[in-house]
Amino acid sequence: MEILQAILNLFVRYGYFFLFFATALENIPVVGIFLPGEVVVVAAGFFAASGEFDPVTVVLVAVAGAFIGTVCSYALGFWGGRQMIEAVANKVRLDGERLKDADEYFTTHGHITVFVGRYLTGIKAFVPALAGTHRMSFPVFLVFAFLGIATWTILATILGYFFGSNWVALIRIIKTAGWLILSLVVLFIAAIWYRRHRR
């Protein structure tokens, strides 16, 4: 409850500006690890239930912030991630086919990964950067990033609005759901890799 109170105090002091910048920065690699966006959006929904925020405005502001942050993450991966990954691959003598496999994965399954990645607590900031690194189609990325952000933000706001009073249990459920989804994604990727290398 201390985290909730601290966030609510920031809402009182900075209003929608805090919501916007928090949701934007949580999508930047590394920085996003220390900014739990799902907590901020759920808290904003809870704050809206008290009449201090408008729930529709919460969704619009949070979607705008998250979308801008996600595009910045993609740009970081596109302009700097490739060189970094190739440099590391050369140092550890990683087979170039592995990078090619990753490129093909984002070409074929990148849209699903970007959409689902929005629901993955802790690593959501890295998915857009990886999409940029592996040169996923930018228009396709924008569409599925927006869909993932919009659906997740609406869901988080609704949960906070109606169930925010059960804060501790709600955040635990959201984080647990995120890890379950991550497990399914890992199994999906492993299945693709196994089928491809079995041939």
C-alpha positions, 0 to 999 in steps of 0.5 A: 500500500505504500507504493500505491500511496506514493503514486497517488501523491505523485498524481495529486502533485503532477496529474496526467503529466506523471502518468504520461512520462511514467508510461513512456519511460517504462518502455525504454530498455533498462529504464523500464525495469525500474518503472513498473508501468502496470502499477502506475496505470492500475493506480491511475484507474483507482485514482479515477474511481475517486473522481480525481481523474477521468477514466477515458483520459487516463486511457488516452494519456497512458496509451499516448505515453506508452506508444511514444516510449515503445517507438523510441525503444524500437528506434534504439534497437534499429539504430544501435541494437544491431551493431551491439548484437553483431559485436557480441556475436563475433566475440563469442563466435556465435554462428551467423545462422542464429542471427538469421533465425532471429531475423526470420522469427521477427519477420514471421512472428514479430507481430504476435510477439510485439502484441503479447510482449505488452503483457509481459511484466519486466521485459516489455521494454525490450521487445520493441528494441528487439523488433527494431534490432531484427528489422521488423517491418515498422508499419506492422510494428506500429499496428500491433504495438498500438493494439497491444498497448491499447488493450492492455491499458484499457484492461489495467485501467478497468481493473484499477477502477473497480478492484483497486481497493484490493491493491496487493492481491490485484498487483500479485495477480497481474504479475503472476499472469505476466509470468504465465504468458511469458512461459507460454511465449517461451514454449512457443518460441522453443517449439518453432526452433525445434521444428525448424532444426529438426528438418 
